[in-house]
């Protein structure tokens, strides 16, 4: 009996912020756990997600729906949604750094894996991580700044893999 | 609730999506066909997710119950 063909998931990860770093790694690791064959093509700002040290932030000013809640203090206090106007959010120095720290803390408290952990799981489960060669050239990135196991390629490399995929996502 | 003897127990309490699924997959990978894994989670989303994972991977979800301990799943490795 021949093995049935595995389902295939092809993802393009194009964003380099903390919130947008989650979907590609989360879906890729889960799909791999569901015995799917997975490839992620990291392009433009998404390419920074392959750096050995991931340094991404969340930008509240471009996410007007983002709830601003405190990850500490009594429960009633934590449930307050702070109405911080964009005009302030855009101009308070360090606001983005604070929002990033709060998001990481909230996620950790809720038992959500870190981006680094999800990425490691992807590597462990054999997810293909493809870095965009063109983006490397444009942004001046070197292959030595990426984690081990990253393949390099371009649009055709991704499309060749995606052509036989069952699910294809642009994130 | 369904109670049966498990060959291995996996504690996923306090973990959120997708960790219970991924840890279940890793535990099952290390087991022999026919063996039974007991997994306990607190994530309410695990109910649908573990069902979907089992159906996709062909491992058999023998039972899934909400108990005082949390959501308790018994999974037989295919």
gemmi code that builds the backbone of each chain (N, CA, C; Angstrom):
import gemmi

chains = {
    "A": [
        ("UNK", (0.856, -1.194, 0.000), (0.000, 0.000, 0.000), (0.887, 1.237, 0.000)),
        ("UNK", (0.613, 2.141, -0.897), (1.426, 3.352, -0.915), (0.847, 4.382, 0.060)),
        ("UNK", (1.751, 5.176, 0.630), (1.338, 6.218, 1.569), (0.510, 7.269, 0.838)),
        ("UNK", (-0.606, 7.717, 1.440), (-1.357, 8.782, 0.794), (-0.516, 10.068, 0.765)),
        ("UNK", (-0.705, 10.853, -0.271), (0.066, 12.095, -0.399), (-0.267, 13.026, 0.758)),
        ("UNK", (0.777, 13.588, 1.375), (0.542, 14.505, 2.495), (-0.022, 15.825, 1.994)),
        ("UNK", (-0.890, 16.425, 2.798), (-1.393, 17.762, 2.480), (-0.229, 18.735, 2.581)),
        ("UNK", (-0.286, 19.770, 1.770), (0.817, 20.723, 1.764), (0.326, 22.148, 2.027)),
        ("UNK", (1.058, 22.858, 2.906), (0.745, 24.264, 3.232), (1.910, 25.146, 2.810)),
        ("UNK", (1.599, 26.185, 2.030), (2.619, 27.132, 1.586), (2.252, 28.522, 2.096)),
        ("UNK", (3.190, 29.148, 2.820), (2.913, 30.462, 3.424), (3.952, 31.475, 2.969)),
        ("UNK", (3.487, 32.694, 2.685), (4.406, 33.814, 2.499), (4.309, 34.679, 3.744)),
        ("UNK", (5.438, 34.885, 4.432), (5.465, 35.735, 5.624), (6.131, 37.052, 5.229)),
        ("UNK", (5.341, 38.136, 5.180), (5.869, 39.390, 4.643), (5.989, 40.499, 5.680)),
        ("UNK", (5.569, 40.223, 6.918), (5.514, 41.286, 7.922), (6.517, 41.061, 9.053)),
        ("UNK", (7.106, 42.140, 9.533), (8.113, 42.030, 10.590), (7.701, 42.698, 11.888)),
        ("UNK", (6.451, 42.470, 12.327), (6.032, 42.984, 13.630), (5.623, 41.805, 14.513)),
        ("UNK", (5.596, 42.050, 15.822), (5.323, 40.961, 16.771), (3.972, 40.307, 16.515)),
        ("UNK", (2.944, 41.129, 16.291), (1.608, 40.562, 16.076), (1.540, 39.748, 14.782)),
        ("UNK", (2.163, 40.263, 13.736), (2.118, 39.559, 12.451), (3.138, 38.426, 12.347)),
        ("UNK", (4.027, 38.333, 13.321), (4.985, 37.215, 13.313), (4.299, 35.934, 13.781)),
        ("UNK", (3.221, 36.081, 14.551), (2.540, 34.897, 15.081), (1.890, 34.001, 14.023)),
        ("UNK", (1.030, 34.553, 13.143), (0.299, 33.640, 12.237), (1.170, 32.683, 11.425)),
        ("UNK", (2.266, 33.146, 10.779), (3.019, 32.175, 9.990), (3.616, 31.044, 10.829)),
        ("UNK", (4.235, 31.383, 11.971), (4.880, 30.342, 12.785), (3.845, 29.455, 13.462)),
        ("UNK", (2.738, 30.061, 13.881), (1.694, 29.302, 14.568), (1.038, 28.305, 13.608)),
        ("UNK", (0.702, 28.781, 12.418), (0.047, 27.900, 11.444), (1.023, 26.855, 10.906)),
        ("UNK", (2.255, 27.268, 10.697), (3.251, 26.327, 10.158), (3.514, 25.206, 11.154)),
        ("UNK", (3.697, 25.540, 12.431), (3.988, 24.502, 13.424), (2.780, 23.591, 13.615)),
        ("UNK", (1.578, 24.167, 13.627), (0.381, 23.335, 13.806), (0.179, 22.408, 12.609)),
        ("UNK", (0.369, 22.937, 11.413), (0.215, 22.110, 10.213), (1.218, 20.966, 10.216)),
        ("UNK", (2.450, 21.269, 10.628), (3.464, 20.205, 10.699), (3.040, 19.152, 11.714)),
        ("UNK", (2.447, 19.598, 12.831), (1.962, 18.650, 13.851), (0.796, 17.831, 13.316)),
        ("UNK", (0.123, 18.334, 12.296), (-0.980, 17.598, 11.663), (-0.482, 16.802, 10.463)),
        ("UNK", (0.815, 16.540, 10.449), (1.464, 15.730, 9.408), (1.400, 16.352, 8.023)),
        ("UNK", (1.264, 17.669, 7.956), (1.295, 18.314, 6.642), (2.743, 18.679, 6.297)),
        ("UNK", (2.970, 18.859, 5.006), (4.275, 19.303, 4.531), (4.188, 20.832, 4.445)),
        ("UNK", (5.127, 21.532, 5.096), (4.979, 22.981, 5.218), (6.219, 23.719, 4.735)),
        ("UNK", (5.992, 24.793, 3.986), (7.074, 25.679, 3.588), (6.664, 27.115, 3.814)),
        ("UNK", (7.591, 27.911, 4.366), (7.300, 29.338, 4.584), (8.361, 30.163, 3.858)),
        ("UNK", (7.880, 31.081, 3.044), (8.767, 31.966, 2.298), (8.787, 33.316, 3.009)),
        ("UNK", (9.956, 33.723, 3.502), (10.092, 34.972, 4.263), (10.612, 36.056, 3.344)),
        ("UNK", (9.779, 37.078, 3.153), (10.156, 38.121, 2.217), (9.895, 39.505, 2.808)),
        ("UNK", (10.533, 40.511, 2.243), (10.448, 41.872, 2.771), (10.650, 41.884, 4.292)),
        ("UNK", (9.782, 42.548, 5.041), (10.044, 42.691, 6.492), (9.944, 41.354, 7.206)),
        ("UNK", (9.251, 40.406, 6.590), (9.131, 39.077, 7.179), (10.480, 38.381, 7.282)),
        ("UNK", (11.427, 38.789, 6.457), (12.742, 38.143, 6.452), (13.451, 38.295, 7.798)),
        ("UNK", (13.136, 39.367, 8.529), (13.787, 39.588, 9.830), (13.409, 38.490, 10.835)),
        ("UNK", (12.351, 37.752, 10.537), (11.926, 36.671, 11.447), (12.876, 35.476, 11.397)),
        ("UNK", (13.790, 35.494, 10.439), (14.775, 34.405, 10.355), (16.079, 34.762, 11.077)),
        ("UNK", (16.181, 36.010, 11.559), (17.387, 36.412, 12.296), (17.565, 35.544, 13.535)),
        ("UNK", (18.831, 35.297, 13.885), (19.110, 34.481, 15.091), (18.372, 35.068, 16.283)),
        ("UNK", (18.491, 36.377, 16.477), (17.753, 37.057, 17.541), (16.586, 37.791, 16.887)),
        ("UNK", (15.369, 37.371, 17.229), (14.205, 38.048, 16.657), (13.948, 39.321, 17.464)),
        ("UNK", (13.966, 40.460, 16.783), (13.700, 41.727, 17.473), (12.528, 42.412, 16.776)),
        ("UNK", (11.322, 42.041, 17.162), (10.151, 42.642, 16.535), (9.264, 43.309, 17.588)),
        ("UNK", (8.589, 44.352, 17.156), (7.719, 45.101, 18.065), (6.305, 45.136, 17.498)),
        ("UNK", (5.367, 45.547, 18.349), (4.013, 45.741, 17.871), (3.762, 47.248, 17.832)),
        ("UNK", (3.100, 47.696, 16.771), (2.862, 49.127, 16.589), (1.386, 49.448, 16.817)),
        ("UNK", (1.026, 49.898, 18.035), (-0.389, 50.151, 18.338), (-1.001, 51.204, 17.411)),
        ("UNK", (-0.180, 52.164, 16.954), (-0.749, 53.249, 16.143), (-1.268, 52.776, 14.793)),
        ("UNK", (-0.781, 51.616, 14.339), (-1.301, 51.108, 13.067), (-2.330, 50.000, 13.301)),
        ("UNK", (-2.639, 49.735, 14.564), (-3.642, 48.728, 14.909), (-4.696, 49.364, 15.823)),
        ("UNK", (-5.600, 50.160, 15.262), (-6.546, 50.900, 16.107), (-7.442, 49.978, 16.944)),
        ("UNK", (-7.591, 48.730, 16.546), (-8.470, 47.824, 17.287), (-7.747, 47.131, 18.440)),
        ("UNK", (-6.446, 47.404, 18.580), (-5.676, 46.699, 19.605), (-6.114, 47.124, 21.005)),
        ("UNK", (-6.582, 46.165, 21.840), (-6.970, 46.548, 23.198), (-5.743, 46.887, 24.025)),
        ("UNK", (-5.785, 47.985, 24.735), (-4.670, 48.353, 25.616), (-5.061, 48.002, 27.035)),
        ("UNK", (-4.524, 46.878, 27.530), (-4.809, 46.441, 28.890), (-3.509, 46.189, 29.625)),
        ("UNK", (-3.564, 46.354, 30.936), (-2.358, 46.165, 31.742), (-2.181, 44.687, 32.090)),
        ("UNK", (-0.951, 44.162, 31.911), (-0.738, 42.738, 32.200), (-0.438, 42.468, 33.668)),
        ("UNK", (-0.648, 43.481, 34.561), (-0.361, 43.257, 35.990), (-1.441, 43.933, 36.815)),
        ("UNK", (-1.385, 43.725, 38.119), (-2.347, 44.345, 39.028), (-3.563, 43.474, 39.240)),
        ("UNK", (-4.518, 43.960, 40.064), (-5.727, 43.180, 40.346), (-6.541, 42.938, 39.078)),
        ("UNK", (-7.362, 41.875, 39.100), (-8.086, 41.460, 37.903), (-8.947, 42.580, 37.311)),
        ("UNK", (-9.643, 43.322, 38.201), (-10.496, 44.420, 37.736), (-9.685, 45.470, 36.987)),
        ("UNK", (-8.489, 45.738, 37.490), (-7.586, 46.706, 36.868), (-7.104, 46.198, 35.504)),
        ("UNK", (-6.806, 44.884, 35.460), (-6.324, 44.291, 34.203), (-7.395, 44.294, 33.117)),
        ("UNK", (-8.650, 44.277, 33.557), (-9.734, 44.229, 32.578), (-10.082, 45.587, 31.977)),
        ("UNK", (-9.530, 46.644, 32.563), (-9.836, 47.979, 32.034), (-9.196, 48.136, 30.649)),
        ("UNK", (-9.988, 48.598, 29.708), (-9.422, 48.888, 28.399), (-9.142, 50.384, 28.331)),
        ("UNK", (-7.867, 50.722, 28.250), (-7.459, 52.123, 28.330), (-7.671, 52.812, 26.995)),
        ("UNK", (-8.473, 53.875, 27.019), (-8.742, 54.587, 25.767), (-7.615, 55.560, 25.455)),
        ("UNK", (-6.583, 55.048, 24.810), (-5.444, 55.926, 24.510), (-5.570, 56.440, 23.084)),
        ("UNK", (-5.795, 57.741, 22.938), (-5.992, 58.287, 21.591), (-4.730, 58.144, 20.744)),
        ("UNK", (-4.935, 57.966, 19.460), (-3.821, 57.796, 18.533), (-2.830, 58.957, 18.587)),
        ("UNK", (-3.371, 60.147, 18.778), (-2.502, 61.326, 18.788), (-1.470, 61.201, 19.908)),
        ("UNK", (-1.865, 60.579, 21.016), (-0.925, 60.353, 22.113), (-0.013, 59.178, 21.792)),
        ("UNK", (-0.639, 58.069, 21.359), (0.120, 56.846, 21.090), (1.250, 57.107, 20.100)),
        ("UNK", (0.971, 57.979, 19.152), (1.967, 58.255, 18.112), (3.117, 59.099, 18.629)),
        ("UNK", (2.899, 59.788, 19.744), (3.883, 60.789, 20.159), (4.570, 60.538, 21.490)),
        ("UNK", (4.058, 59.577, 22.260), (4.738, 59.287, 23.527), (6.001, 58.481, 23.225)),
        ("UNK", (7.179, 59.001, 23.623), (8.397, 58.230, 23.371), (8.346, 56.903, 24.124)),
        ("UNK", (8.729, 55.839, 23.456), (8.769, 54.538, 24.112), (7.432, 53.827, 24.183)),
        ("UNK", (6.409, 54.402, 23.581), (5.075, 53.797, 23.660), (5.053, 52.410, 23.006)),
        ("UNK", (5.738, 52.327, 21.864), (5.780, 51.067, 21.118), (6.512, 49.986, 21.923)),
        ("UNK", (7.601, 50.375, 22.564), (8.384, 49.453, 23.377), (7.541, 48.943, 24.536)),
        ("UNK", (6.758, 49.857, 25.133), (5.905, 49.487, 26.256), (4.803, 48.529, 25.783)),
        ("UNK", (4.158, 48.875, 24.672), (3.084, 48.023, 24.147), (3.621, 46.631, 23.814)),
        ("UNK", (4.850, 46.585, 23.286), (5.487, 45.301, 22.942), (5.723, 44.471, 24.195)),
        ("UNK", (6.244, 45.118, 25.229), (6.513, 44.411, 26.485), (5.210, 43.895, 27.087)),
        ("UNK", (4.161, 44.706, 27.027), (2.865, 44.300, 27.577), (2.298, 43.106, 26.805)),
        ("UNK", (2.438, 43.152, 25.489), (1.892, 42.058, 24.677), (2.626, 40.753, 24.984)),
        ("UNK", (3.947, 40.836, 25.069), (4.745, 39.626, 25.361), (4.361, 39.067, 26.724)),
        ("UNK", (4.189, 39.971, 27.693), (3.862, 39.540, 29.047), (2.467, 38.891, 29.087)),
        ("UNK", (1.506, 39.534, 28.431), (0.140, 38.999, 28.413), (0.112, 37.626, 27.750)),
        ("UNK", (0.791, 37.510, 26.614), (0.818, 36.239, 25.890), (1.430, 35.138, 26.758)),
        ("UNK", (2.549, 35.462, 27.433), (3.223, 34.459, 28.267), (2.298, 34.027, 29.401)),
        ("UNK", (1.605, 35.002, 29.999), (0.694, 34.682, 31.110), (-0.462, 33.809, 30.656)),
        ("UNK", (-0.878, 33.975, 29.409), (-2.002, 33.192, 28.880), (-1.544, 31.854, 28.295)),
        ("UNK", (-0.267, 31.539, 28.465), (0.217, 30.241, 28.008), (0.440, 30.147, 26.511)),
        ("UNK", (0.597, 31.316, 25.860), (0.887, 31.312, 24.421), (2.407, 31.225, 24.246)),
        ("UNK", (2.853, 30.393, 23.338), (4.291, 30.235, 23.108), (4.885, 31.526, 22.564)),
        ("UNK", (6.188, 31.730, 22.812), (6.869, 32.882, 22.222), (7.135, 32.594, 20.746)),
        ("UNK", (7.411, 33.655, 19.982), (7.747, 33.491, 18.566), (8.960, 32.575, 18.419)),
        ("UNK", (9.954, 32.786, 19.306), (11.186, 31.981, 19.229), (10.864, 30.490, 19.424)),
        ("UNK", (9.987, 30.196, 20.392), (9.625, 28.794, 20.656), (8.881, 28.183, 19.467)),
        ("UNK", (7.944, 28.944, 18.914), (7.178, 28.431, 17.769), (8.104, 28.175, 16.585)),
        ("UNK", (9.063, 29.079, 16.397), (10.000, 28.917, 15.285), (10.854, 27.663, 15.488)),
        ("UNK", (11.286, 27.453, 16.733), (12.090, 26.273, 17.025), (11.292, 24.987, 16.752)),
        ("UNK", (9.991, 25.022, 17.102), (9.143, 23.859, 16.839), (9.024, 23.613, 15.338)),
        ("UNK", (8.915, 24.692, 14.571), (8.849, 24.562, 13.112), (10.108, 23.866, 12.601)),
        ("UNK", (11.267, 24.320, 13.082), (12.536, 23.731, 12.650), (12.581, 22.246, 13.035)),
        ("UNK", (12.200, 21.948, 14.273), (12.203, 20.556, 14.769), (11.325, 19.646, 13.916)),
        ("UNK", (10.191, 20.191, 13.459), (9.239, 19.350, 12.731), (9.450, 19.402, 11.219)),
        ("UNK", (10.571, 19.963, 10.802), (10.940, 19.893, 9.392), (10.240, 20.874, 8.474)),
        ("UNK", (9.762, 21.999, 9.023), (9.171, 23.027, 8.159), (10.279, 23.659, 7.319)),
        ("UNK", (10.034, 23.800, 6.025), (11.032, 24.439, 5.145), (10.973, 25.944, 5.354)),
        ("UNK", (12.080, 26.556, 5.706), (12.133, 28.003, 5.892), (12.965, 28.581, 4.750)),
        ("UNK", (12.301, 29.357, 3.899), (12.979, 29.884, 2.715), (13.113, 31.394, 2.831)),
        ("UNK", (14.349, 31.881, 2.809), (14.612, 33.314, 2.877), (14.697, 33.891, 1.481)),
        ("UNK", (14.128, 35.072, 1.329), (14.100, 35.722, 0.013), (15.456, 36.356, -0.309)),
        ("UNK", (16.092, 35.838, -1.347), (17.423, 36.311, -1.744), (17.406, 37.781, -2.145)),
        ("UNK", (16.349, 38.161, -2.868), (16.258, 39.551, -3.328), (16.168, 40.517, -2.159)),
        ("UNK", (15.347, 40.169, -1.162), (15.212, 41.030, 0.021), (16.552, 41.152, 0.745)),
        ("UNK", (17.298, 40.040, 0.811), (18.617, 40.073, 1.450), (19.516, 41.086, 0.774)),
        ("UNK", (19.491, 41.064, -0.557), (20.341, 41.988, -1.312), (19.905, 43.431, -1.086)),
        ("UNK", (18.580, 43.670, -1.120), (18.050, 45.032, -0.982), (18.322, 45.593, 0.411)),
        ("UNK", (18.102, 44.781, 1.446), (18.267, 45.265, 2.824), (19.694, 45.090, 3.347)),
        ("UNK", (20.537, 44.431, 2.558), (21.914, 44.220, 2.984), (22.055, 43.183, 4.089)),
        ("UNK", (21.248, 42.127, 4.036), (21.337, 41.061, 5.042), (22.329, 39.996, 4.589)),
        ("UNK", (23.030, 39.382, 5.539), (23.944, 38.282, 5.237), (23.352, 36.977, 5.751)),
        ("UNK", (23.700, 35.890, 5.053), (23.148, 34.585, 5.418), (23.544, 34.188, 6.846)),
        ("UNK", (24.723, 34.691, 7.300), (25.213, 34.298, 8.628), (24.393, 34.888, 9.767)),
        ("UNK", (23.503, 35.842, 9.472), (22.678, 36.398, 10.550), (21.425, 35.558, 10.797)),
        ("UNK", (21.165, 34.586, 9.900), (19.966, 33.756, 10.042), (20.255, 32.500, 10.873)),
        ("UNK", (19.173, 31.900, 11.367), (19.321, 30.628, 12.072), (19.753, 29.547, 11.080)),
        ("UNK", (20.273, 28.442, 11.601), (20.702, 27.340, 10.737), (19.495, 26.705, 10.049)),
        ("UNK", (19.742, 26.185, 8.876), (18.695, 25.423, 8.186), (17.833, 26.246, 7.252)),
        ("UNK", (18.143, 27.549, 7.130), (17.366, 28.391, 6.225), (17.841, 28.159, 4.793)),
        ("UNK", (16.887, 27.959, 3.883), (17.231, 27.873, 2.457), (17.052, 29.260, 1.864)),
        ("UNK", (17.799, 29.551, 0.811), (17.609, 30.833, 0.142), (17.009, 30.587, -1.232)),
        ("UNK", (16.163, 31.525, -1.638), (15.553, 31.376, -2.948), (14.750, 32.610, -3.302)),
        ("UNK", (14.108, 32.535, -4.441), (13.311, 33.662, -4.896), (11.878, 33.237, -5.157)),
        ("UNK", (11.158, 34.091, -5.884), (9.747, 33.857, -6.156), (9.509, 32.486, -6.790)),
        ("UNK", (10.390, 32.104, -7.701), (10.185, 30.831, -8.406), (10.337, 29.643, -7.466)),
        ("UNK", (11.271, 29.757, -6.506), (11.471, 28.680, -5.531), (10.201, 28.464, -4.733)),
        ("UNK", (9.596, 29.584, -4.278), (8.352, 29.477, -3.509), (7.221, 28.936, -4.374)),
        ("UNK", (7.079, 29.471, -5.567), (5.951, 29.082, -6.424), (6.029, 27.616, -6.831)),
        ("UNK", (7.262, 27.132, -6.993), (7.425, 25.720, -7.358), (6.873, 24.836, -6.233)),
        ("UNK", (7.123, 25.244, -4.993), (6.609, 24.508, -3.827), (5.097, 24.730, -3.693)),
        ("UNK", (4.659, 25.982, -3.896), (3.246, 26.328, -3.694), (2.339, 25.739, -4.774)),
        ("UNK", (2.918, 25.479, -5.951), (2.105, 24.973, -7.062), (1.431, 23.658, -6.706)),
        ("UNK", (2.072, 22.872, -5.863), (1.489, 21.591, -5.464), (0.891, 21.638, -4.067)),
        ("UNK", (0.603, 22.855, -3.568), (0.072, 22.950, -2.201), (-1.442, 22.837, -2.194)),
        ("UNK", (-1.966, 22.465, -1.028), (-3.409, 22.392, -0.838), (-3.924, 23.682, -0.217)),
        ("UNK", (-3.053, 24.339, 0.557), (-3.401, 25.607, 1.192), (-2.261, 26.575, 0.919)),
        ("UNK", (-2.599, 27.790, 0.518), (-1.566, 28.780, 0.267), (-1.990, 30.100, 0.897)),
        ("UNK", (-1.126, 30.661, 1.747), (-1.501, 31.870, 2.480), (-0.471, 32.973, 2.310)),
        ("UNK", (-0.967, 34.186, 2.145), (-0.092, 35.365, 2.141), (-0.350, 36.132, 3.426)),
        ("UNK", (0.684, 36.253, 4.246), (0.505, 36.904, 5.551), (1.396, 38.127, 5.641)),
    ],
    "B": [
        ("UNK", (-17.301, 10.378, 33.608), (-16.187, 10.514, 32.667), (-15.597, 9.155, 32.324)),
        ("UNK", (-14.949, 9.120, 31.198), (-14.309, 7.888, 30.752), (-12.962, 7.745, 31.468)),
        ("UNK", (-12.721, 6.624, 32.063), (-11.420, 6.401, 32.704), (-10.805, 5.152, 32.099)),
        ("UNK", (-9.579, 5.233, 31.703), (-8.888, 4.055, 31.174), (-7.408, 4.176, 31.477)),
        ("UNK", (-6.728, 3.077, 31.295), (-5.298, 3.075, 31.582), (-4.524, 3.698, 30.428)),
        ("UNK", (-3.709, 4.661, 30.765), (-2.904, 5.309, 29.743), (-1.470, 4.826, 29.849)),
        ("UNK", (-0.804, 4.712, 28.697), (0.606, 4.332, 28.704), (1.474, 5.539, 29.026)),
        ("UNK", (0.935, 6.707, 28.740), (1.693, 7.937, 28.982), (0.721, 9.056, 29.302)),
        ("UNK", (1.153, 9.969, 30.157), (0.299, 11.107, 30.525), (1.014, 12.398, 30.144)),
        ("UNK", (0.275, 13.301, 29.511), (0.848, 14.581, 29.091), (0.045, 15.714, 29.719)),
        ("UNK", (0.741, 16.579, 30.434), (0.083, 17.698, 31.102), (0.230, 18.968, 30.256)),
        ("UNK", (-0.882, 19.438, 29.702), (-0.855, 20.670, 28.910), (-1.668, 21.769, 29.599)),
        ("UNK", (-1.818, 21.630, 30.912), (-2.611, 22.631, 31.634), (-1.899, 23.987, 31.591)),
        ("UNK", (-2.677, 25.039, 31.351), (-2.119, 26.388, 31.321), (-1.571, 26.784, 29.962)),
        ("UNK", (-1.489, 25.821, 29.043), (-0.944, 26.139, 27.715), (-2.067, 26.512, 26.755)),
        ("UNK", (-1.743, 27.419, 25.865), (-2.731, 27.911, 24.905), (-2.377, 27.461, 23.492)),
        ("UNK", (-3.302, 27.635, 22.593), (-3.166, 27.277, 21.179), (-1.874, 27.815, 20.613)),
        ("UNK", (-1.085, 27.054, 19.872), (-1.336, 25.667, 19.455), (-0.565, 24.642, 20.277)),
        ("UNK", (-0.069, 25.044, 21.469), (0.849, 24.160, 22.200), (0.262, 22.793, 22.570)),
        ("UNK", (-0.996, 22.700, 23.039), (-1.510, 21.360, 23.354), (-1.453, 20.399, 22.156)),
        ("UNK", (-1.759, 20.906, 20.979), (-1.729, 20.071, 19.770), (-0.289, 19.645, 19.453)),
        ("UNK", (0.626, 20.596, 19.513), (2.011, 20.297, 19.151), (2.645, 19.336, 20.157)),
        ("UNK", (2.371, 19.557, 21.440), (2.932, 18.663, 22.460), (2.308, 17.264, 22.364)),
        ("UNK", (1.030, 17.207, 22.012), (0.369, 15.910, 21.823), (1.016, 15.157, 20.673)),
        ("UNK", (1.256, 15.868, 19.583), (1.903, 15.269, 18.410), (3.279, 14.703, 18.786)),
        ("UNK", (4.057, 15.492, 19.546), (5.399, 15.044, 19.924), (5.332, 13.816, 20.822)),
        ("UNK", (4.370, 13.816, 21.757), (4.234, 12.674, 22.660), (3.842, 11.418, 21.881)),
        ("UNK", (2.887, 11.565, 20.972), (2.415, 10.433, 20.163), (3.556, 9.877, 19.299)),
        ("UNK", (4.381, 10.767, 18.770), (5.514, 10.344, 17.936), (6.449, 9.407, 18.693)),
        ("UNK", (6.545, 9.602, 19.995), (7.463, 8.778, 20.793), (6.825, 7.498, 21.318)),
        ("UNK", (5.602, 7.217, 20.902), (4.887, 6.043, 21.422), (4.742, 4.953, 20.352)),
        ("UNK", (4.317, 3.768, 20.801), (4.126, 2.638, 19.882), (2.665, 2.598, 19.427)),
        ("UNK", (2.415, 2.111, 18.184), (1.026, 1.981, 17.721), (0.189, 1.160, 18.717)),
        ("UNK", (-1.023, 1.632, 18.990), (-1.912, 0.931, 19.907), (-1.834, 1.459, 21.330)),
        ("UNK", (-0.728, 2.162, 21.650), (-0.598, 2.719, 23.000), (-1.533, 3.911, 23.179)),
        ("UNK", (-1.855, 4.169, 24.435), (-2.827, 5.227, 24.734), (-2.183, 6.381, 25.490)),
        ("UNK", (-2.440, 7.582, 24.999), (-1.945, 8.806, 25.639), (-3.107, 9.504, 26.333)),
        ("UNK", (-2.871, 9.872, 27.594), (-3.834, 10.725, 28.292), (-3.281, 12.140, 28.279)),
        ("UNK", (-4.076, 13.075, 27.773), (-3.625, 14.466, 27.733), (-4.634, 15.322, 28.489)),
        ("UNK", (-4.110, 16.190, 29.352), (-4.976, 17.076, 30.123), (-4.663, 18.519, 29.756)),
        ("UNK", (-5.709, 19.278, 29.392), (-5.527, 20.673, 28.998), (-6.551, 21.548, 29.708)),
        ("UNK", (-6.254, 22.856, 29.755), (-7.230, 23.800, 30.302), (-7.777, 24.717, 29.207)),
        ("UNK", (-7.149, 24.688, 28.037), (-7.582, 25.529, 26.918), (-8.913, 25.002, 26.350)),
        ("UNK", (-9.989, 25.800, 26.442), (-11.282, 25.332, 25.932), (-11.245, 25.060, 24.422)),
        ("UNK", (-10.339, 25.752, 23.717), (-10.205, 25.544, 22.268), (-9.639, 24.184, 21.928)),
        ("UNK", (-9.028, 23.519, 22.929), (-8.404, 22.220, 22.658), (-9.452, 21.186, 22.257)),
        ("UNK", (-10.698, 21.390, 22.679), (-11.740, 20.418, 22.381), (-11.893, 20.228, 20.858)),
        ("UNK", (-12.068, 21.331, 20.161), (-12.185, 21.249, 18.707), (-10.838, 20.948, 18.053)),
        ("UNK", (-9.775, 21.526, 18.619), (-8.462, 21.369, 17.992), (-7.948, 19.930, 18.068)),
        ("UNK", (-8.101, 19.294, 19.201), (-7.619, 17.909, 19.329), (-8.457, 16.971, 18.445)),
        ("UNK", (-9.755, 17.257, 18.353), (-10.617, 16.466, 17.469), (-10.147, 16.599, 16.019)),
        ("UNK", (-9.873, 17.836, 15.612), (-9.419, 18.093, 14.238), (-8.060, 17.441, 13.998)),
        ("UNK", (-7.168, 17.571, 14.983), (-5.825, 16.996, 14.840), (-5.901, 15.472, 14.696)),
        ("UNK", (-6.733, 14.848, 15.542), (-6.842, 13.389, 15.500), (-7.413, 12.940, 14.158)),
        ("UNK", (-8.429, 13.643, 13.689), (-9.047, 13.241, 12.431), (-8.069, 13.409, 11.264)),
        ("UNK", (-7.243, 14.430, 11.327), (-6.274, 14.671, 10.249), (-5.120, 13.669, 10.274)),
        ("UNK", (-4.650, 13.335, 11.485), (-3.469, 12.477, 11.586), (-3.825, 10.992, 11.640)),
        ("UNK", (-5.112, 10.676, 11.824), (-5.519, 9.274, 11.845), (-5.371, 8.607, 13.203)),
        ("UNK", (-4.913, 9.361, 14.214), (-4.877, 8.807, 15.574), (-6.299, 8.851, 16.134)),
        ("UNK", (-6.613, 7.885, 16.993), (-8.000, 7.748, 17.418), (-8.263, 8.464, 18.742)),
        ("UNK", (-9.182, 9.425, 18.714), (-9.588, 10.101, 19.951), (-10.642, 9.220, 20.617)),
        ("UNK", (-10.221, 8.524, 21.677), (-11.130, 7.581, 22.331), (-12.176, 8.313, 23.151)),
        ("UNK", (-11.752, 9.405, 23.806), (-12.711, 10.199, 24.573), (-12.155, 11.578, 24.852)),
        ("UNK", (-13.043, 12.512, 25.088), (-12.673, 13.871, 25.471), (-13.730, 14.367, 26.442)),
        ("UNK", (-13.328, 14.591, 27.681), (-14.310, 14.983, 28.696), (-13.848, 16.201, 29.474)),
        ("UNK", (-14.810, 17.009, 29.877), (-14.503, 18.139, 30.749), (-14.656, 17.644, 32.186)),
        ("UNK", (-13.574, 17.714, 32.958), (-13.607, 17.235, 34.348), (-13.084, 18.338, 35.267)),
        ("UNK", (-13.030, 18.035, 36.559), (-12.472, 19.003, 37.509), (-11.005, 19.282, 37.201)),
        ("UNK", (-10.351, 18.271, 36.627), (-8.929, 18.373, 36.312), (-8.687, 19.273, 35.098)),
        ("UNK", (-9.693, 19.385, 34.248), (-9.563, 20.132, 32.998), (-10.207, 19.317, 31.884)),
        ("UNK", (-9.785, 19.587, 30.663), (-10.255, 18.770, 29.532), (-9.337, 17.550, 29.442)),
        ("UNK", (-9.920, 16.375, 29.533), (-9.114, 15.146, 29.562), (-9.370, 14.340, 28.290)),
        ("UNK", (-8.287, 14.054, 27.581), (-8.394, 13.321, 26.315), (-7.643, 12.005, 26.408)),
        ("UNK", (-8.217, 10.973, 25.843), (-7.511, 9.696, 25.672), (-7.367, 9.450, 24.177)),
        ("UNK", (-6.128, 9.314, 23.760), (-5.829, 9.181, 22.332), (-5.041, 7.900, 22.089)),
        ("UNK", (-5.518, 7.103, 21.133), (-4.814, 5.864, 20.796), (-3.974, 6.096, 19.549)),
        ("UNK", (-2.685, 5.790, 19.663), (-1.810, 5.989, 18.500), (-2.129, 4.977, 17.412)),
        ("UNK", (-2.237, 5.461, 16.183), (-2.586, 4.576, 15.063), (-1.342, 3.816, 14.584)),
    ],
}
model = gemmi.Model(1)
for chain_id, residues in chains.items():
    chain = gemmi.Chain(chain_id)
    for i, (resn, *xyz) in enumerate(residues, 1):
        res = gemmi.Residue()
        res.name, res.seqid = resn, gemmi.SeqId(i, " ")
        for name, pos in zip(("N", "CA", "C"), xyz):
            atom = gemmi.Atom()
            atom.name, atom.element = name, gemmi.Element(name[0])
            atom.pos, atom.b_iso = gemmi.Position(*pos), 0.0
            res.add_atom(atom)
        chain.add_residue(res)
    model.add_chain(chain)
structure = gemmi.Structure()
structure.add_model(model)
structure.setup_entities()
